[in-house]
Amino acid sequence: MTDQNRPMTSAELRGHWGNLASNFLVGKTIRRVRYLNDEEVIDLGWTRSNVVIEFTDGHWVVPMCDYEGNDAGTLWTSSGSELNVIPNV
């Protein structure tokens, strides 16, 4: 635990958010992958569509360009030349 008067270090932040992300994502099963439709893009105030990964438990993830949700983001994958990124469109 950190002193409440001291900001977290980069390592502490990575650990904190890594644990939260792991708790949320590990064990989930993907139900469907799709792109945001035009109405969803407009509702978000974005200029581009993005991939939506939907899980069987009803949760989902969508990459954003920043933590404020200013626009769609891109996913970098490990597939190499097959599909090295899943782009926003």
N, C-alpha and C positions, 0 to 999 in steps of 0.2 A: 504494500500500500504506500502511496506517496503522501508527502506532506501537502496538505490542502493549499498552502501558500506558494508551493513550487509547481511550475508547469511540468507536465509529463515530458520525459525525454522522448526522442524519436523511437527508441527501442521499446519504451513503455507503451507508447501509442500503438505501435505495430502489434505488440502483444495483446493489448486491450481489444483493439478492433479485430485482430486475428481470431481471438477467442470468441468474440461475438459472432463473427462471420462463420466460423467453424460450427458453433452451436446451431446456427440457423440452417446451414447448408448440408452438413454431413448426414448421410442417410436418406436424403430426399431422392425421390424418383421423378424424372422428367416425364410429364404427361404430354406436353405439346410445345413446339417451338414455332413462332410466327413473327411477323412484323406488325408493329402498331398500324392500325387502319387510319385513314385520313382524319376521321372524327377525333380519335384519340390524340393524334399529333396536334390538331387545332386546340383541343382542350388543354393540353400541356403548354401551349404557346411555343411549341418547337417549330423549326423549319425543316426538320428531317425526320424520317421514320427510323425505328430501331427494332432490333430483335427483342422479343419477349420470351423468356423461358418460364413456362408454367409447370408447377409441380403437382403431383397427385393430391397433396394435402391442401390445395387451394392457394398456396403462396406463389409468388412469381418474382423474377428479377428482370430489370431492364438497365442496360448500361447507359450512364449519363456522362456528359463531357466534363462535369465537375460536381462537387458535392451540393451545390445549390440547385442542380437540375436545370441549368440554363439551356441545354439542348441534348440531342442524342449523342451517344458515344460509340466507340468501336471496341469489339472484343478481340484480343490477340489470342490465338490458339496454338497448340503444340503440334498441329497436324503437318506443319512444314509447307511444302509446295501445294498440297491438296487444297487447303483452306487455311492459310496462315492468319487471316483476319476474317471476322464477321462484321461487315461494314454497316454504318448507318447509310441510309439511302434517301 
